[in-house]
Amino acid sequence: MQKAPLAPHPARPPPLALPARGRGTGSPMTGQSAEPSAPFVHTLPLPLTSRGEPLRASLTLAAAPLDWLDANSKKFLHPDEVALVTDRLHARRRHGLLVGRYAAKRALAGLHPEIDPRALAVRPGVLEQPVVSGTSVRNLGISLSHAGPVALAVAFPEGCPMGIDVERVRTDAVPLLVNQSPRAEQLLAARLDGPEPERQMRLWCLKEALSKALRCGLTVPLELLAVGSVEPDPAGLSAEFTNFAQYRGLSFVGGDLAAALVMPKTVGLEPADWTAWRAALAAAAALEARPD
């Protein structure tokens, strides 16, 4: 991680030469879109501090239909990414790849608005983790997740590993989630507010986001990723982990979407507009239920 002071974070990164909904990046969730199929985007700057030094991360939510992503993919994909997204992919898989890359490029633009998104590549690493590369960037990490047409991405300094996850809250997933959780975690879930599917999915998102920050994915016994405690937080819920005391998680819910962000516990997170972030998550959840 470089020691030079960082330039102030721009209040709002400029668009990537891509049309977006009028309710998009950083704007209130009001008004009507003139282009129903345009993407919905909301980016939240995350000012951080570590050992007295400022750091910056960028958290982005994006939702877009497949036809828009197909029509505009050459405006944000690196040539290497174009090779990953072929017509041979099933539509659902193609949609996930494209909306995930689009969210990633918007998050990266929050840190480097001057760089053409097509000059940055997000490729799968040897553990299938997303890896950022480009001639104009160094020491940048990215974590991304998608649920249908909705994707979340967080861009961060590599020295400050972070993980993100988003899932649709589903009643039919409850038995599986309960079966895969240790007893102590279920006692914790019982004390949370909200309906059971939401409570269970919040804990699952925290564990999956932790697995991404650790770069192990869900290849380890799930009890190793167990959530140890939760408490109210301006973001929604703040969580600590039973076996990884050096990390903390933030849990959000908006509509029928649950999401989590995990970062090192030693990193300070300055106040952010979490109310608008949760409203954006709820708005993105509603988009899928509403026909274009």
Secondary structure, 3 states (H helix, E strand, C coil): CCCCCCCCCCCCCCCCCCCCCCCCCCCCCCCCCCCCCCCEEEEEEEEEEECCEEEEEEEEEEECCHHHHHHHHHHCCCHHHHHHCCCCCCHHHHHHHHHHHHHHHHHHHHHCCCCCHHHCEEEECCCCCEEEECCCCCCEEEEEEEECCEEEEEEEECCCCCEEEEEECCHHHHHHHHHCCCHHHHHHHHCCCCCHHHHHHHHHHHHHHHHHHHCCHHHCCHHHHCEEEEEEECCEEEEEECCCCCEEEEEEEECCEEEEEEEECCCEECCCCHHHHHHHHHHHHHHHHCCC
